[in-house]
């Protein structure tokens, strides 16, 4: 992977999974893909590859003990890799996916331990962005979705905002235009009898609770 500025322009309005196969192949070869989501641009790697996850931490300059969020193409893909969702979690997924709500799941044995930083749980969601979902679909598996920025820097709302990340030879950029920005996804742990807020975000906690009362 020695090429620089590897960029593919994709329209989110009419993206097809086949268009994203070059990016999916890059992931399967151990590379990093910068891609748009329904909040900001994210960085995808194969979460089952220790080497790819290490490269991701190195690229961002991120503390290796920090957990990495994941995305999937669908609830079916989540359950295919993480197992069946708990009853409350399934209700929230049915209401808010695709969308900026991440659910805590037990970490599957197939992912690198550094993804969850020793916590043995992961935060995963199905994003409301066709390119993000299409990337997971083309990859055939869940992928990481940590923010596409150097640690401590502002998140990138467009491919132009990626800066030096786009110049790194390990990175394939999917330019899908400007993203909505705003708050990150809300993270909820609904594995037990009660839903618990882990991180406030794009979906207010009150709305999450209201959706469980219907």
N, C-alpha and C positions, 0 to 999 in steps of 0.2 A: 504494500500500500504506500506508494511513493508519490502519487499524483497529488497536486495541491489544488485547492479551490474546486473540489468536486461538487458541483451544484446541479440539481435538477429542479426545474420550475414545474409546479403542478397546480392545477386549479382545484380548489376544494369543492367547487360547485359541480364538477363533473368528473371527479377522480374515479378511476377503476383500479381494482386490486392489481391487475397486471402491470399498470404503470409503476407500481411501487416495488416490483420484483427486483430491480437493480439495488434499491436500498435494502431490501430484505436479504439479498445475497451478500451485501456488504456486512450486515449484522452477523450472518451465519459464518462469515470469514473472520469474525472477531473484531470488526470495526465499530465505529460510533456513528450514529445518525442523528443530526439535528433536525427537528421537525416541528410543525405548528400544532398546538392543541387549542382547546376552548378557553384557555387562560393565556399562557405565554408559550414561547418555544421551549421544547424539552430535548433531552438527550437520551437516546435509546441505545442500549446494548443488550446482548443476550444475557439474561440474568443467571443462566446456568454455566456461563464461562467465567472461571476465576480470572483468567488473563484479561478478558474484556472489561470486567468490573474493575479490576486494578487500573486499567488504562483510563477508565472513566473518572475514578478518583484522582488520578494523576493529572488528567486534563483540567479538571475543575480546581485542583488544589484543595480538595475537600478532606476533612477529617475522616479517616477510614472507619471510625466507629459510628458515623452518622448513617442512619437507615436511608434506603433509596426507595422511592415510591414506584409503583408499577401501573401499567395500563393493559387493557385487553380489548379485543375486538367486540366481545359480547359477554353476557353473563354466562353463556354456555362455555365459552373459553375459560372464564374464571373457574367455573366448577370443574372443568376438565383437568385443570392443573392444581387447583387448591382444594378440591373436594366440595361437597354440597354446602351451600350457604346455610347458616343457622336461620330459623324461622323469621326472627326480626330483621336480620340482614337481608333475607330474600325479599321481604316486604319493602325495605328501603331501596333495594336494587330495582325492583319492579317500578317504583315511583320515580326514582331520580336518575336512572341510567337510560340512555347516555346523559352524562352531566357531571358537574364538578363536585361529586360526592365520592370520597374514598372510604372503603370499608376495610376494617382490620380483619385479616384472615390468618390462620395458622400458616406458617411458611412451609411450602412444599419441600420435600427433601431434594428435589431436582435443582434448586437454585443455590447459588454460592452463599456461604454463610455471611460473607461481608455485605450482602444486600440488606440483611436485617440487623447487622451489628450485634449479634448475639442475643437478640430479643426473641427470636424464633416466631415472629409474626411479621406480616407485611401489610402495607396499605395499598389497596388496588382499586381501580375504577374503570369504567367504560366511558371515555370522553365524548363530549358532544362535538366532535370534529371529524369529518369524514377521512381526512388524511391520517390522523392519529389512529383511528380504528382500522383503516386500510393497511397501515404499516404492520400492526399486530396480526391482521388477517393474512397478509402476504408472508409474514414470518412464520405463521403457523403456531405461534406461542405468545405468551405475555412478554412484554418488554419493559425496560426501565423508562421512567419519564421524569427524571430529575431536571430542574430548571437549567436552561442552556446559558449558563453564565459562569464566570470564574467565581469562586467562593467569596462572598461578601459584596460582589458587584450587583448592580440592578439586573433584573430578569430581562430577557430579550423579547420584544414584542414583534419583531420582524427579522428576516434574514440579515438585513443590513445592520441590525443591532448586535449580531453575534461577535463582531470584532475579530480578535485573534483566534477564537474558536474555529471560525470558518477557514482559517489559514492552516490549521493543523492537518497534517497528512493523514491522520487517523480518522478524520471526520468527513462524512458524506452529508451534504446539506440538501434538505427538501425545502425549497422556497415556495411556500403556499400563501404568500402575502402576509399582511398584517393580522395579528391576532387580537382578540378583544382586550387582553390585559386584565386588570382588576385583581381581586383577591385570589389566593390559591384555593385549591379544593378544600372543602370541609372534610375532616376525617372523623369517622364515628366507629366505635367498637360496639357492635350489636351481636356479639356471639353468645351473650348470656340472656338472662330474663329481662334485662333493661338495657336500653341504648345509652351509651356514655360518649360525651363529646371529648375527643382527643385534641382536635385543633379547630378553632373557629375559622371560617373561610367564606367562600362565595355564596353558599347557601346558609342563611341564618339558622342558628340552632333551634329557634322557636318554630320555624317552618318544618324542620326535620321532625320535631316532636308532634306537630299538628298532623303530619302525614301518617303517623303511626296510630292516631286516634280515629281515623276515618274507617 
